[in-house]
């Protein structure tokens, strides 16, 4: 149905999902925010807008996008009704399960770790994307010295 996704199509889709599943209109803005890295979307309390990570659509497809929209709409509608819209609230959990939204977004991309460090004392491994200063940082478990195993 929606092959090329943009903010306008996303808004129309969200308004329809809101009416179909929540029986309430979505009156604010929803848009893609490419700066989102670790989350599928977020509801903004100040202006009631919703931001969506474009990777949800690009890598997860329509089904994952609809699940994320339902999740954010749960926050939206509960907040506008002056109810607790936090993840831990019973109202949020009940509404999310009743509309079929998703609780967590699976990892969208595999993070490539370039550096592997091993503690010389306990053997604990640490994967990092950036190089760390082994003279300053130590193992978080035993405070042992870290050694770089696979330099790039």
MDAnalysis code that builds the backbone (N, CA, C; Angstrom):
import MDAnalysis as mda
import numpy as np

u = mda.Universe.empty(456, n_residues=152, atom_resindex=np.repeat(np.arange(152), 3), trajectory=True)
u.add_TopologyAttr("name", ["N", "CA", "C"] * 152)
u.add_TopologyAttr("resid", np.arange(1, 153))
u.add_TopologyAttr("resname", ["UNK", "UNK", "UNK", "UNK", "UNK", "UNK", "UNK", "UNK", "UNK", "UNK", "UNK", "UNK", "UNK", "UNK", "UNK", "UNK", "UNK", "UNK", "UNK", "UNK", "UNK", "UNK", "UNK", "UNK", "UNK", "UNK", "UNK", "UNK", "UNK", "UNK", "UNK", "UNK", "UNK", "UNK", "UNK", "UNK", "UNK", "UNK", "UNK", "UNK", "UNK", "UNK", "UNK", "UNK", "UNK", "UNK", "UNK", "UNK", "UNK", "UNK", "UNK", "UNK", "UNK", "UNK", "UNK", "UNK", "UNK", "UNK", "UNK", "UNK", "UNK", "UNK", "UNK", "UNK", "UNK", "UNK", "UNK", "UNK", "UNK", "UNK", "UNK", "UNK", "UNK", "UNK", "UNK", "UNK", "UNK", "UNK", "UNK", "UNK", "UNK", "UNK", "UNK", "UNK", "UNK", "UNK", "UNK", "UNK", "UNK", "UNK", "UNK", "UNK", "UNK", "UNK", "UNK", "UNK", "UNK", "UNK", "UNK", "UNK", "UNK", "UNK", "UNK", "UNK", "UNK", "UNK", "UNK", "UNK", "UNK", "UNK", "UNK", "UNK", "UNK", "UNK", "UNK", "UNK", "UNK", "UNK", "UNK", "UNK", "UNK", "UNK", "UNK", "UNK", "UNK", "UNK", "UNK", "UNK", "UNK", "UNK", "UNK", "UNK", "UNK", "UNK", "UNK", "UNK", "UNK", "UNK", "UNK", "UNK", "UNK", "UNK", "UNK", "UNK", "UNK", "UNK", "UNK", "UNK", "UNK", "UNK", "UNK", "UNK"])
u.atoms.positions = np.array([
    [0.813, -1.191, 0.000],
    [0.000, 0.000, 0.000],
    [0.858, 1.257, 0.000],
    [1.792, 1.363, 0.978],
    [2.678, 2.520, 1.050],
    [4.077, 2.061, 0.679],
    [4.526, 2.378, -0.530],
    [5.861, 1.949, -0.945],
    [6.915, 2.981, -0.576],
    [6.711, 4.223, -0.961],
    [7.647, 5.290, -0.606],
    [7.058, 6.022, 0.599],
    [7.789, 6.007, 1.686],
    [7.267, 6.585, 2.928],
    [7.859, 7.973, 3.141],
    [6.991, 8.924, 3.443],
    [7.427, 10.260, 3.840],
    [6.580, 10.701, 5.029],
    [6.839, 11.888, 5.535],
    [6.143, 12.361, 6.729],
    [4.637, 12.514, 6.512],
    [4.232, 12.910, 5.326],
    [2.812, 13.095, 5.039],
    [2.075, 11.752, 5.051],
    [2.644, 10.754, 4.413],
    [2.035, 9.424, 4.401],
    [2.045, 8.832, 5.807],
    [3.133, 9.064, 6.546],
    [3.225, 8.595, 7.922],
    [2.127, 9.225, 8.786],
    [1.858, 10.501, 8.586],
    [0.813, 11.189, 9.343],
    [-0.563, 10.616, 9.014],
    [-0.844, 10.399, 7.737],
    [-2.133, 9.827, 7.328],
    [-2.303, 8.418, 7.910],
    [-1.246, 7.642, 7.863],
    [-1.281, 6.284, 8.381],
    [-1.536, 6.292, 9.891],
    [-0.885, 7.201, 10.604],
    [-1.040, 7.298, 12.057],
    [-2.444, 7.740, 12.427],
    [-2.992, 8.675, 11.695],
    [-4.364, 9.121, 11.978],
    [-5.361, 7.981, 11.799],
    [-5.138, 7.160, 10.770],
    [-6.036, 6.032, 10.530],
    [-5.879, 4.964, 11.621],
    [-4.637, 4.688, 12.026],
    [-4.391, 3.720, 13.102],
    [-5.024, 4.206, 14.396],
    [-4.906, 5.499, 14.673],
    [-5.474, 6.066, 15.887],
    [-6.995, 5.914, 15.910],
    [-7.646, 6.168, 14.801],
    [-9.102, 6.022, 14.746],
    [-9.527, 4.562, 14.823],
    [-8.810, 3.683, 14.123],
    [-9.181, 2.267, 14.081],
    [-8.974, 1.563, 15.414],
    [-7.865, 1.814, 16.086],
    [-7.513, 1.049, 17.277],
    [-7.816, 1.771, 18.589],
    [-7.794, 3.102, 18.579],
    [-7.998, 3.857, 19.814],
    [-9.340, 4.599, 19.839],
    [-10.024, 4.667, 18.685],
    [-11.281, 5.394, 18.536],
    [-11.142, 6.854, 18.974],
    [-9.959, 7.409, 18.783],
    [-9.679, 8.808, 19.107],
    [-8.825, 9.386, 17.980],
    [-9.004, 10.677, 17.677],
    [-8.203, 11.274, 16.595],
    [-6.785, 11.599, 17.061],
    [-5.868, 11.540, 16.130],
    [-4.499, 11.997, 16.345],
    [-4.415, 13.378, 15.710],
    [-4.244, 14.422, 16.525],
    [-4.329, 15.800, 16.052],
    [-2.984, 16.510, 15.949],
    [-1.894, 15.822, 16.203],
    [-0.597, 16.475, 16.203],
    [0.268, 15.944, 15.063],
    [1.556, 16.182, 15.131],
    [2.465, 15.813, 14.048],
    [3.218, 14.536, 14.385],
    [3.499, 13.763, 13.366],
    [4.394, 12.621, 13.469],
    [5.346, 12.725, 12.291],
    [6.618, 12.470, 12.551],
    [7.603, 12.615, 11.488],
    [8.806, 11.730, 11.779],
    [9.583, 11.488, 10.732],
    [10.809, 10.713, 10.853],
    [11.919, 11.606, 11.395],
    [12.707, 11.073, 12.313],
    [13.859, 11.786, 12.855],
    [15.061, 10.854, 12.731],
    [15.944, 11.144, 11.802],
    [17.077, 10.254, 11.546],
    [18.141, 10.317, 12.640],
    [18.004, 11.262, 13.578],
    [18.958, 11.339, 14.682],
    [18.681, 10.306, 15.764],
    [17.493, 9.709, 15.741],
    [17.200, 8.656, 16.712],
    [18.057, 7.439, 16.384],
    [18.803, 6.961, 17.346],
    [19.713, 5.849, 17.108],
    [19.338, 4.594, 17.883],
    [18.924, 4.754, 19.127],
    [18.747, 3.596, 19.998],
    [17.287, 3.290, 20.288],
    [16.359, 3.994, 19.670],
    [14.946, 3.796, 19.944],
    [14.155, 3.799, 18.643],
    [13.028, 3.132, 18.661],
    [12.188, 3.090, 17.476],
    [11.380, 4.353, 17.284],
    [11.040, 5.015, 18.378],
    [10.271, 6.243, 18.306],
    [10.189, 6.873, 19.679],
    [9.652, 8.083, 19.716],
    [9.444, 8.731, 21.005],
    [8.299, 9.723, 20.912],
    [7.590, 9.823, 22.042],
    [6.496, 10.771, 22.192],
    [7.023, 11.980, 22.944],
    [6.812, 13.164, 22.399],
    [7.312, 14.390, 23.007],
    [6.219, 15.016, 23.864],
    [6.464, 15.104, 25.165],
    [5.469, 15.603, 26.110],
    [5.143, 17.077, 25.895],
    [6.128, 17.872, 25.513],
    [5.931, 19.319, 25.400],
    [4.945, 19.710, 24.307],
    [5.098, 19.102, 23.135],
    [4.241, 19.512, 22.016],
    [3.348, 18.381, 21.490],
    [3.388, 17.221, 22.123],
    [2.549, 16.064, 21.782],
    [2.866, 15.461, 20.419],
    [3.993, 15.802, 19.836],
    [4.390, 15.217, 18.565],
    [5.068, 13.874, 18.792],
    [5.159, 13.098, 17.725],
    [5.798, 11.787, 17.775],
    [6.899, 11.762, 16.730],
    [8.061, 11.243, 17.126],
    [9.181, 11.070, 16.209],
    [9.411, 9.579, 16.016],
    [9.720, 9.195, 14.783],
    [9.950, 7.795, 14.441],
    [11.335, 7.657, 13.825],
    [12.046, 6.620, 14.244],
    [13.333, 6.300, 13.650],
    [13.084, 5.744, 12.245],
    [13.666, 6.342, 11.193],
    [13.411, 5.850, 9.834],
    [13.892, 4.418, 9.590],
    [14.816, 3.935, 10.418],
    [15.283, 2.555, 10.261],
    [14.178, 1.551, 10.540],
    [13.186, 1.964, 11.329],
    [12.053, 1.074, 11.602],
    [11.355, 0.727, 10.294],
    [11.124, 1.721, 9.451],
    [10.472, 1.496, 8.164],
    [11.427, 0.819, 7.176],
    [12.663, 1.295, 7.108],
    [13.610, 0.802, 6.115],
    [13.997, -0.654, 6.345],
    [14.209, -1.026, 7.596],
    [14.700, -2.373, 7.875],
    [13.633, -3.298, 8.445],
    [12.613, -2.731, 9.073],
    [11.601, -3.566, 9.704],
    [10.336, -3.729, 8.889],
    [10.074, -2.789, 7.996],
    [8.892, -2.871, 7.158],
    [7.637, -2.322, 7.817],
    [6.538, -2.533, 7.152],
    [5.255, -1.970, 7.576],
    [4.794, -2.517, 8.925],
    [4.930, -3.815, 9.143],
    [4.432, -4.415, 10.375],
    [5.131, -3.840, 11.605],
    [6.442, -3.697, 11.553],
    [7.183, -3.119, 12.669],
    [6.833, -1.643, 12.842],
    [6.679, -0.922, 11.750],
    [6.316, 0.495, 11.814],
    [4.957, 0.682, 12.489],
    [3.991, -0.135, 12.139],
    [2.664, -0.047, 12.753],
    [2.752, -0.355, 14.245],
    [3.575, -1.328, 14.622],
    [3.757, -1.656, 16.032],
    [4.357, -0.508, 16.825],
    [5.331, 0.177, 16.241],
    [5.957, 1.327, 16.907],
    [4.969, 2.486, 17.002],
    [4.199, 2.712, 15.953],
    [3.196, 3.787, 15.973],
    [2.169, 3.510, 17.059],
    [1.698, 2.280, 17.173],
    [0.732, 1.939, 18.224],
    [1.331, 2.181, 19.607],
    [2.599, 1.836, 19.781],
    [3.276, 2.053, 21.060],
    [3.286, 3.538, 21.416],
    [3.694, 4.364, 20.463],
    [3.769, 5.804, 20.719],
    [2.382, 6.422, 20.878],
    [1.395, 5.889, 20.184],
    [0.027, 6.383, 20.357],
    [-0.521, 6.036, 21.735],
    [-0.079, 4.951, 22.315],
    [-0.473, 4.632, 23.700],
    [0.023, 5.722, 24.639],
    [1.282, 6.126, 24.481],
    [1.809, 7.238, 25.277],
    [0.980, 8.499, 25.031],
    [0.724, 8.769, 23.777],
    [0.013, 9.980, 23.357],
    [-1.376, 10.060, 23.990],
    [-2.186, 9.029, 23.794],
    [-3.567, 9.078, 24.260],
    [-3.663, 9.041, 25.782],
    [-2.821, 8.267, 26.444],
    [-2.845, 8.240, 27.900],
    [-2.431, 9.592, 28.482],
    [-1.419, 10.204, 27.885],
    [-0.962, 11.504, 28.380],
    [-2.037, 12.572, 28.207],
    [-2.714, 12.562, 27.081],
    [-3.763, 13.553, 26.848],
    [-4.975, 13.332, 27.759],
    [-5.131, 12.121, 28.284],
    [-6.217, 11.833, 29.225],
    [-5.769, 12.011, 30.674],
    [-4.597, 12.600, 30.881],
    [-4.013, 12.829, 32.204],
    [-3.843, 11.535, 33.002],
    [-3.474, 10.464, 32.299],
    [-3.161, 9.202, 32.959],
    [-1.658, 8.979, 32.890],
    [-1.185, 8.038, 33.683],
    [0.233, 7.706, 33.688],
    [0.581, 6.994, 32.386],
    [1.422, 7.616, 31.573],
    [1.776, 7.069, 30.264],
    [3.148, 6.424, 30.263],
    [3.718, 6.171, 31.440],
    [5.048, 5.568, 31.501],
    [4.976, 4.078, 31.187],
    [6.100, 3.507, 30.804],
    [6.148, 2.099, 30.434],
    [5.742, 1.167, 31.563],
    [5.979, 1.555, 32.795],
    [5.721, 0.673, 33.918],
    [4.270, 0.704, 34.393],
    [3.475, 1.657, 33.921],
    [2.110, 1.790, 34.428],
    [1.218, 0.669, 33.903],
    [0.265, 0.282, 34.737],
    [-0.671, -0.775, 34.359],
    [-1.556, -0.332, 33.196],
    [-1.940, 0.955, 33.189],
    [-2.784, 1.471, 32.108],
    [-2.066, 1.382, 30.765],
    [-0.777, 1.714, 30.749],
    [-0.007, 1.642, 29.506],
    [0.107, 0.196, 29.032],
    [0.452, -0.697, 29.936],
    [0.615, -2.108, 29.566],
    [-0.690, -2.702, 29.049],
    [-1.794, -2.369, 29.702],
    [-3.095, -2.886, 29.280],
    [-3.472, -2.343, 27.897],
    [-3.324, -1.035, 27.710],
    [-3.674, -0.429, 26.416],
    [-2.790, -0.962, 25.302],
    [-1.505, -1.112, 25.582],
    [-0.580, -1.616, 24.564],
    [-0.950, -3.027, 24.129],
    [-1.283, -3.879, 25.087],
    [-1.647, -5.256, 24.726],
    [-3.000, -5.307, 24.027],
    [-3.919, -4.416, 24.387],
    [-5.244, -4.454, 23.763],
    [-5.222, -3.983, 22.305],
    [-4.292, -3.084, 21.952],
    [-4.222, -2.615, 20.561],
    [-3.207, -3.396, 19.733],
    [-2.424, -4.242, 20.384],
    [-1.459, -5.059, 19.646],
    [-0.171, -4.332, 19.301],
    [0.211, -3.377, 20.105],
    [1.476, -2.667, 19.887],
    [2.651, -3.486, 20.389],
    [3.842, -3.064, 20.034],
    [5.033, -3.785, 20.481],
    [5.669, -3.042, 21.645],
    [6.252, -3.806, 22.548],
    [6.867, -3.220, 23.744],
    [8.285, -2.748, 23.439],
    [9.037, -3.547, 22.700],
    [10.424, -3.227, 22.369],
    [10.646, -3.404, 20.875],
    [11.535, -2.596, 20.322],
    [11.928, -2.742, 18.923],
    [13.164, -3.630, 18.894],
    [13.144, -4.696, 18.114],
    [14.360, -5.502, 18.011],
    [15.483, -4.672, 17.397],
    [16.703, -5.057, 17.657],
    [17.827, -4.288, 17.109],
    [17.672, -4.164, 15.616],
    [17.750, -2.936, 15.137],
    [17.529, -2.673, 13.726],
    [18.762, -2.980, 12.889],
    [19.914, -2.683, 13.420],
    [21.153, -3.002, 12.713],
    [22.110, -3.646, 13.696],
    [22.960, -4.487, 13.191],
    [23.975, -5.094, 14.023],
    [25.103, -4.091, 14.183],
    [25.483, -3.815, 15.417],
    [26.558, -2.862, 15.686],
    [27.887, -3.570, 15.446],
    [28.731, -2.960, 14.655],
    [30.049, -3.525, 14.389],
    [31.034, -3.021, 15.430],
    [31.525, -3.936, 16.235],
    [32.521, -3.575, 17.231],
    [33.900, -3.747, 16.605],
    [34.700, -2.724, 16.690],
    [36.006, -2.744, 16.051],
    [37.116, -3.150, 17.005],
    [36.890, -2.995, 18.301],
    [37.943, -3.250, 19.276],
    [37.450, -4.222, 20.342],
    [38.265, -5.216, 20.634],
    [37.958, -6.182, 21.677],
    [39.048, -6.094, 22.736],
    [38.621, -5.852, 23.963],
    [39.536, -5.770, 25.095],
    [39.245, -6.924, 26.035],
    [40.304, -7.484, 26.630],
    [40.164, -8.588, 27.578],
    [40.893, -8.214, 28.860],
    [40.235, -8.480, 29.990],
    [40.872, -8.246, 31.278],
    [41.940, -9.312, 31.486],
    [43.122, -8.890, 31.857],
    [44.219, -9.833, 32.055],
    [44.090, -10.588, 33.376],
    [43.212, -10.114, 34.245],
    [43.040, -10.750, 35.542],
    [41.898, -11.779, 35.524],
    [40.680, -11.353, 35.160],
    [39.513, -12.247, 35.226],
    [39.068, -12.776, 33.863],
    [39.560, -12.209, 32.768],
    [39.223, -12.697, 31.435],
    [37.954, -12.106, 30.833],
    [37.303, -11.184, 31.508],
    [36.090, -10.545, 30.988],
    [36.413, -9.810, 29.701],
    [35.503, -9.923, 28.713],
    [35.706, -9.288, 27.420],
    [34.838, -8.033, 27.308],
    [35.393, -7.018, 26.676],
    [34.690, -5.763, 26.424],
    [34.806, -5.453, 24.942],
    [33.661, -5.232, 24.280],
    [33.651, -4.848, 22.880],
    [33.343, -3.364, 22.796],
    [34.109, -2.656, 21.994],
    [33.934, -1.214, 21.866],
    [34.033, -0.802, 20.403],
    [33.295, 0.258, 20.072],
    [33.388, 0.823, 18.731],
    [34.572, 1.774, 18.625],
    [34.946, 2.367, 19.727],
    [36.069, 3.298, 19.738],
    [37.176, 2.763, 20.621],
    [38.360, 3.222, 20.355],
    [39.517, 2.851, 21.163],
    [39.438, 3.479, 22.532],
    [39.869, 2.757, 23.557],
    [39.869, 3.316, 24.907],
    [41.298, 3.416, 25.418],
    [41.507, 4.237, 26.419],
    [42.811, 4.427, 27.036],
    [42.988, 3.352, 28.112],
    [43.809, 2.347, 27.823],
    [43.988, 1.231, 28.757],
    [44.856, 1.604, 29.959],
    [45.538, 2.720, 29.887],
    [46.315, 3.170, 31.043],
    [45.403, 3.811, 32.090],
    [44.280, 4.315, 31.643],
    [43.362, 5.016, 32.536],
    [42.173, 4.148, 32.956],
    [41.647, 3.325, 32.039],
    [40.471, 2.507, 32.324],
    [40.864, 1.085, 32.690],
    [40.098, 0.494, 33.621],
    [40.366, -0.865, 34.094],
    [39.086, -1.678, 34.000],
    [39.181, -2.946, 34.300],
    [38.041, -3.852, 34.288],
    [37.019, -3.409, 35.325],
    [35.749, -3.439, 34.960],
    [34.686, -3.041, 35.863],
    [34.360, -4.086, 36.912],
    [34.828, -5.293, 36.733],
    [34.547, -6.367, 37.678],
    [35.640, -6.472, 38.741],
    [36.877, -6.613, 38.276],
    [37.965, -6.877, 39.228],
    [39.019, -5.779, 39.276],
    [38.849, -4.757, 38.480],
    [39.798, -3.638, 38.372],
    [41.154, -4.068, 37.814],
    [41.127, -5.153, 37.048],
    [42.345, -5.630, 36.402],
    [42.687, -4.816, 35.174],
    [43.886, -5.028, 34.655],
    [44.375, -4.294, 33.492],
    [43.740, -4.856, 32.220],
    [43.361, -3.966, 31.298],
    [42.754, -4.368, 30.029],
    [43.805, -4.449, 28.940],
    [43.630, -5.420, 28.051],
    [44.561, -5.617, 26.938],
    [43.751, -5.647, 25.643],
    [44.206, -4.905, 24.629],
    [43.569, -4.885, 23.323],
    [43.912, -6.173, 22.590],
    [42.881, -6.909, 22.140],
    [43.107, -8.213, 21.504],
    [43.169, -8.078, 19.994],
    [42.227, -7.378, 19.389],
    [42.190, -7.291, 17.917],
    [42.226, -5.836, 17.446],
    [43.414, -5.262, 17.298],
    [43.493, -3.872, 16.809],
    [43.159, -3.792, 15.325],
    [42.555, -2.682, 14.917],
    [42.247, -2.467, 13.492],
    [43.261, -1.568, 12.859],
])
